[in-house]
Amino acid sequence: MATSNASIDIKAGRLSPDQYSKNFEDIHAPLTRHEAIVEADRCYFCYDAPCMTACPTSIDIPMFIREIATGNPNGSAKTIFEQNIMGGMCARVCPTETLCEEVCVRETAEGKPVKIGLLQRYATDHYMADIGSQPFERAASTGKKIAIVGAGPAGLSCAHRSAMHGHDVTVFEAREKAGGLNEFGIAAYKSTDDFAAAEVDFITSIGGIEIKYGTALGKDVLLEDLIETYDAVFIGAGLPYVNDLSIDGDDADNCIDAVKYIAELRQSDDLSKLPVGRDVVVIGGGMTAIDIATQIKLLGAENVTICYRRSADAMGASAYEQEVAQTNGVTIRHWLQPKALHVDGNMVNAIELEYTSGTNGSLSGTGETITLKADQVFKAIGQTPDDTPFTKTGIELVKGRIGVDENRKTSHAKVWAGGDCVAGGEDLTVASVEDGKIAAEHIHKTLMG
Amino acid sequence: MADLTSNFVGIKSPNPFWLASAPPTDKKYNVERAFEAGWGGVVWKTLGEAGPPVVNVNGPRYGAIWGADRRLAGLNNIELITDRDLEINLQEMKEVKQNWPDRALVASLMVPCEEEPWKRILDRVLETGCDGVELNFGCPHGMSERGMGAAVGQVPEYIQMVVEWCKKHSNLPVITKLTPNITDVRYPARAAKNGGTDAVSLINTINSIVSIDLDQMAPIPTIDGKGTHGGYCGPAVKPIALNMVGEIARDKETAGLPISGIGGITTWRDAAEYIALGCGNVQVCTAAMTYGFKIVQEMIEGLSNYMDEKGYKSIEDFRGMAVPNVTDWQYLNLNYVTKAKINQDLCISCGRCHIACEDTSHQAITNMVDGVRKFEVIDEECVGCNLCVNVCPVDNCITMEEMTAGSDPRTQKPIDREYANWTTHPNNPMAAVEPAE
């Protein structure tokens, strides 16, 4: 199939200003007070509540909902923050349909779980608007110094809990802004009104946390030096690289790293300046694939197709997230893997995909192919770690990711790690927050004997 | 289809559902709307003496408590008897009775505790063509401070005296409305009967402070920073009312005295329960004030359907059937053994039965079986108390099952089908040899 570059349709400003703001407004309008009270009344205050067990940070969900129902939303927020200082962001980005809400007994009873995520947001929003300042106080200074690599969810969680225990925390962040994927990843419509930045301010307002921006590990600062200088080190560095399609043309100008594009979108103060193709193909099956596909559609792309090599059930994105994409007009096609990119010059104009079939985890191409016109191809097939900064310290790695025990302790006596950079992680904000919290508790225990 | 027609002390109505004397029956407009909706009768809002009418507060008169989803559970009020001119009320009652001859119209009365005012008001209401009178001895606020309402209802001698006056000066059926704000409702009921009343109606509202405004530090409803006790009604008072109705129904002195049941009746089922306890009809207020007059249609249909299912052709067919089964604790069969059973197919695993039993009762429900979250009754510990049934959010998921054979795993005692109550129990120092019944 020969397509000339002249037909590649990429342009910015496909929509009117009104449409941009409408398309990128809050995906779930926050609950009003009335809605929150009605919803809170639905909670049965279960014993040993399944929702609480399902929450990676073990938030006392029945208690915080009861506090909403009894007219104490600020107390409710404190209950949330005690277990999860990023309760505000988690209320926005957690896949509750596969966590707390999936196991809600009212899901069992009626197929309609209590809207735990929206209630959590109600409480935390209420607190942020009504009080805003830290609900926690720092313990007396311990004189201990902790270095944290990465100001993402894991790092900030660890920083907050460590500062709370009276340690002095220095966070080394490669970028010029904190928040990690809360700030640079996730879909814009999940974190409106610059919430990620507001939450960083909220967390660091506890005091005792210094963030050094523009300081990349392995480049501006070395892990071995941190180990030398600090009493403990926590690594929450995330995953810097994205996987390639491993086919020719992968490096074409319009064959784009989805993570990078989303970061640009999140930082953009004018969405009408972002380049958007008319026909867009997204390769991948996880949350990033959903987020890029939905957002590029909302930016005005005409046809957006997610191609995933396995079944709908096997997708990393939950059924609910797939539905969000589909509701926004994204087509999701399964059992298709990239075979070749049609490139003219340094521009892709179509992608050839091979049908696949598979059972019991094995996957093979059928030989049959389909070619989709593509003005942009987005790669969203997973991120990979950068292990180079760790190798010198002898920290044990598992497939390039850092190995940790149940306390998030690495094989090195002074180093803990959490978030996406550790092996066996769940790649969820909430799981990263929990990693940081557990590590901070164990660091505290270790340092204070 | 069951015959719902009612003949209560000679007052006929197409169904046993009357609106109680209260705000919904204060004027012709409301009452005619009620009749259009299907209500069988009304007791007109209480009339006072001729002359300047009483006045009400100009601020809030109602307070409430709520269940989940703000469903109204209890309502209290500080409203007084009708604040409209007596002549207007009498004229409207007359018109309504003319327009709706098949519906019951009863005049509720409250005048000072002297014979002459009662004679005067009885003469006046006779002109309206109403079917009977109800003596308001129950209103617990405002009027009682002026020696009327509950102030009369709390003194059996006064009740008897006023009833006697009413029977002497009127041929209309007299219904005596009782206050629950007393220690033992049988005494005012007996007094009313001794005075010659045709029936009693109960309960009137209960003295109550429904809540405290924690900002104003005053009872709700709050009038310029102050509050007072009001009369409590609605679904929350039904258990109290049912008990009082039951007490009168099974009292030797008042047994057979016609009763008009009042207190939290919201559904057909509530009404049927009152009838089962001996009531000839029921009066409703809060449910109408919460949902409007249309609810009577559910009540009529529901009661009719129930009666059809049970084969009761008229109200009289099942009226009072529960009365013989209301007894004293000492006559309950101590050989009757039940155990809770949890239907695992219906269980949604909320765990409330477990924690209620574990924390506050008999540690008789598991929360984990073979490492899996599971709630099962431990028969060796279960005393059959029914708490789990009541805290379970799923209807019919937990049931109490009678043990009819074998031994009670808790006590190791063989199941004895013979009736045996406390009067003969070995632990009772006063035990008799043969059980008393």
Interface residues (C-beta under 8 A of the other chain):
Chain A: I37 V38 D41 R42 Y44 F45 C46 Y47 D48 A49 P50 V105 R106 T108 A109
Chain B: A68 D69 R70 I348 S349 C350 G351 R352 H354 I355 N367 R373 P393 V394
